[in-house]
Amino acid sequence: MRIIGIGAGLANCILAYHLINKGHEVILIEKNKTLGGMCRTFYYEDLSYEYGPHILYSNEKEIIAFFEHFVGFIPNTFYLATCVENNILTYPPTLDEIENLPSGKEILSEISALSGDINEENFETFLISSVGRKAYRLFYEGFTEKFWGIHPSKLSANWAKTRELKFKNSLDKRAFSAKYQGYPKSDYNDLISALIQKAQIIQGSVVRFDDGVILDDNRKVSGDLYINTISLDDIFNAEFGELRFTGFNLELCIYNQEYMLPKHPTGERTAWMYFPSLETPYTRQCEYKTINKKLSSRTIIGTEIPERGFKLYPYYSEQDEAVFMRYLDKICARDDIITLGRLGLFIYTTMGNTYAMTKYLLDIIDHWKIDSIEERKGHLLHIRSLANKGA
């Protein structure tokens, strides 16, 4: 088959590698000069960084082995922090640290009074019923308003379910419990280059999908099957309305010292730190060398300043979910287009879970055209559920 990949982020690059090896012709369309979407490594002087912290983690050896095959793998353990009431705590916080906060007694008292029943009416009620009202206000309310630009009550409880937000009873203060976690020995650029070396690349911005991909210079790219990984409202002219995303601007600063972020409460190096207070204009700072283990006498810090319009994180709301499902029905009514990935399935996903998505799609792609509409929708909803698979 002649398969057209709409967007050349990680999902379509992985698929291109496998589909070409299966004998298909693959053409990737990408608006940017460099491929990989968010899975790219950038360099500022001689120091590397990603657009947000990008780590590899999974409990499945197969997933890590895939990445390791192309770019190697450096095991690492990650410690995250948050700054609350002028204290540096583990993220997600542990109960032993909370009791030392000025509001610690109030928080712990509210936690002890919780019934254990989680109210899933919305993101706010989920958190209040999980950690109490005081902790919710200190750790999550301001951060959510700052990042999303809306009150937490306007977000779905499903967003809370995708994140590790509840407080920890355990003394294990690692950010991730996955068996395998680390970073490539080289960088993500080498990964993408290896995956797409046999694919055909067309650079151009997609205007719409109309029995083929229409580009902004009026070129039409046609194939037997299309795998979309860009936002569905972009390829269908916002027919059912906008699918909302939020994102951030990244400000970079190099410091002439080995590390800049304060040490984690464990004494380990802090990989990144959250700033939930509305008084702080940014949401997170990342120290990339703590993630990639690249030695240097200097360090680079990325500061994330929220800004709407960057399509990085889909809005988890009933309104946006309803719009997405209308687009999904439109996709499933056709036998020549599949949608995938963070943008294409309007879901937050990790690199490991993206690999799992592509693996499932490879198993069903040959009979997509003969499947019923209901079967296609079932496949895509299953693939979407893999985003919440966990480590």
N, C-alpha and C positions, 0 to 999 in steps of 0.2 A: 504493500500500500504506500501511497504518497501521503505522509502525515505532516500536518502543519501545526507547529507549536506556537500558540499566541502568547507571547511573553517568554523570556528566557531566564527565569529565576531558577532556584534549585530544583523544583519539582520537574520542570520540563527538561532541564539539563540531564537529570538522572534518567528520565524516560528516553531522551534522545540516545543516550549511551546504550541502553538495553534494546531499544527498538531497532537501532541500526545493526546491532549484533544479531538480531533476529531476521535481518534481511530487508527491513523497510527503508524507504527513503524518507529522511526527516529534514524538514526546513523549519528553522526557528526564526520568529519575527520578534525583534526587540527594539524599543525606541532609544535605549541608551547605547553609547558606544562600547561600553563594557558590559559583559553578560554576568548573570548570577543573581540579579535582584539584590536582596539584602545580604545574600551570602557572598560578600566580597570583602577583601582586605584592602585597606587604603594605607598610604604612607605619607607621613608629615615629617619632612627631613628624613632621618633614618629610622624613625619609630613607627610601628604599625598599629593600626586600630581598625575596628569595624563600626558600622553604624548601629551602635548599641552593642552590648556584650554578647558575643556569639560563642557558645560553648557546645561541645558534643557530650551528650550524656544519655545513657540508656541502660536498662538491665539486660538487653539482648545483645549477645556477642556478635550476631550476624550484622546488626546495624553498624556497630563500631568497626567491624572488620571491613565493611564496604568502604568507609571513609579512609581507614588505615591503609587500604590497598593502594590508594592514589596519593595520599599526602602524609602517611605515617600518623602516629598518634602519641601524644605526650600525656600520660596520666596526670591528673591534678585534682585537688580538692578545693572547693570554693566556699568562701565565707563571706556572707553579705551582712551589711549593717544598716541601721536606720538611726536617725538623729531625732530624739523626742525629748522635750523639756530639758534641752541642753545636755542630754546624756546619749552616749553611743551604745546601742544595744544590738544584739543579734537580730537578723531578719530571716524568717519570722521570729518574733521575740519569744524568749523562754520565760516561764513564770518566775524563776529565781532572779532574773534581772529586773523584772517589772516591780518587784517589791521594793527596790531601791529608788524608784522614781518618786518625785514629790507627790504625784497622784497614785502611787503604788498601792496604798492600802485601800483606796476607793475602788481602784480597778479590780483588785483581788476579791474584794467584798462582793462586787457585782458579779464576777465570774462564779464565785461559790454559790450565788443565789440563782444562777441560770437553771432552767428546767431541763435542758438537754434537747428540747424540741426546737428544731430549726425552722424559722419562718421564711419560706421561700417566695414571699410575695414580690420582693425586689432585692436589689443588691444591698440596700441599706438595712432592711429588716433581717436579711440573712446574717449580716455581720453583727448587728446589735444582739441578735439571739445567739450568736456564737461567742462573742467576746465581751458583751456588755456595752452600755451606752458611752461611758467615759472613754474606754479604750478605742471604741469606734471613732469618737470625735478626735482623739489625739493621733491615731495611727492611720486612719483611712478616709475620713470625711473630706478633709482639706486636700489631700493628695488626689482624690477622685475628682473633685470639682476643678482642681488646677489642671489635671491631665486631660479630662474629657470635656470640660467646659459646660457640664450639666450637673445637677444635683444627683447624688448616688441613688436616690429613690427612683430616678428615671432609667437606671440600668437594670438589666435582668439579673436575677440570682445566679443564672448560668455563668456569668463572668466570675463570680466568687468561686464557683466549682472548678474553674480551670486554673485557679491560682492557689498557692500555698499561703493562706491568710490566717488560719487559726493559730493560736499561741501553742507553743510546744511545752509538753511536760518533761520531755526527754532531756538528758544532758548532752545529747548529740547536737552540736550547734552548726553542723555542716548545712549548707544551703540545699543540697540535693543528696538523696539517699541512694541514688542509682549506683549499681555495681561498677559501671564503667563511666568515667567522666574525665574530660580533658580537652585538648586542643591539638590541631594539626602540627606536625613537625615543621612544615613549611608555612603555607597560608591557604586561604580559601580560593585565591585566584588560581593556584596550581590545580586545585580540585576541579574547578569549572573548566579550565583549559583542557584537562584530561578527558572530561566527560563529553565535550562537544567537538573534539578534534575532527570527527568525521561527518559532522552535521553541516548543512548549508545554512548560512546566516544571512538574513535580510534585515537591514536597519531601516526602521520607519515607525511612525506612530500610527496606531490603529484608529481609524475613524468609526468603523462599524463593521458588523458581520452581516453579509447579504449573499448567501450561497457562495461564500468566499470572503476573504479578509480584504477590506478596502482600506488602503493606507492614505495618509494625508497628501500624498502627491498623486492621488488617483490611480495608483497601481492596484491591481487586484491579484491576490495570491490564492490559487485554488488547489484543492487536494481531495483525497478520498475521505479523510478523517481529520478533524480539528480538535486539538487539545488546548483548551483555554485556561490561562492562569492569570488573566487580568480581571479587574472588577466587572461584573456582568452589566452594570448600568453603563459602562463605557462602551461595550460592544453592541448594546441594544439601544443606544440613543436615549437612555434614561426613560424607556417606555413605561415602566411601572414606578418611576421615581428614583431618587438618589439613594445609594447605599453609602451610609456615612462611615468615615474613618477618622481617626485622630493620629497624631504623630508628634514629632519634635524636631526642632533645629538643634544641631550638634555644634557646640563651641569647643574648640580644642586649645589646650595650653600646654606648652612644654616647660617643665621645671628642671632646673639644674641641681637635682638631688635624686637620690635613688628611689625614694617613694614619697608620695604626698598625702594620700588618704590616711586618716588615723588608723592605728592598729585595731583589729577586731577584738572584742572582749576576751577571746580565747588567747590573745597574743599572736595569732596568725595575721597574715596580711589580708586586708579587706579588698575584695575584688571589685565590688561596687557598693554604693551607699545611697539610701533613699532619704528624701527630705519631704516629709508629709505636710509640714506647716504651710499655710497659704502665704505667710510672710516671706517665705523663700521663693523666688520666681522660677527656680528650676526644680525638677523632680528627682533627678538621679545624677550621680557622678561615677564614672567608671575609670579604674586604673588598669589599663590594658595589659601591662607587663605582668601583673599578678595573674592574669588569665593565660597568656601565651608563654610565660616563663622565658621570655627573651631577655638576656642579660644586657644591662646598660647602666651607666652612671647617672643617666637622666630618666625622666618618666614623662609620659603624656597622659593627660586627664581629659576625658570627654564629659562635658556638662550638657545635659539634655533639657532644653527649654520647650515646653509644650507649644504646639502650633497646629491648628486645624488645617486640613487640606493635604497633609502628607498621608498617603494611604499606607499606614503601617499596622494600625490596630482597629479592627472592625468594632463598631458600636454593638454591644450586647443589649439590645432593647427589643421589646415586642414589636414596635413599629418597624425597625429595620429587619427583624427576622421575617415579618410578614411580607415585606418587599422582596427579600431574598427568595422566599419560597415561590413567589410568582415567577421570578426569573428562572428558578430551578425547574419549574413545570414547563417553561418554554424550551429549556435545554432538552429535557427528557422527551419532549414531543418530537424531537428530531433524531435521526439515526446517524448523523454525521458530525456531531459535536459533543465533546465531553468537557466538563469543567473541573478544575482541580486547584489545590494549594490554598494559601492564606487568603489571597484576593478572590480567586475563582470560586471558593466555597465559603467565603465570608466567615472565616473562623481563625482564631489564633492557633498557631501550631509551631512546634519546635522542629529542628532539623531532623532529629531522630524520627519523629512522627511523620514528617514529610516523606522520609524514606519508606515508612510503613504504608503510606497512602499510595505511593508509586508502585510498590510491590503488589498490592491488591489490584490496582488498575491493570497491571501487566497480565494478571491472571484472567481478567474478564474482557480485555480489549478486543480479542478476536471475535467474540460473539455479541458485541455491543449492537451492531446493526440489525441482528435478528431478535434481540431481546424485546420484550414488550415495554411499553411506556412505564408500567408499574415496576418491572424488573430493573429498568435503567435508574429509576428514582431510588429504588431500594439499594442499588449499588452505590450511588452517590451519597446517600444518607449514611451508609455504612462507612464509606471512605471519610466522610466528614466526622464521624464519631471517633475515628482513629486519632484526631487532633487532641482528644481528651484522654488518650490512652495512659498518660502518666509516664513515669520513667521507663 
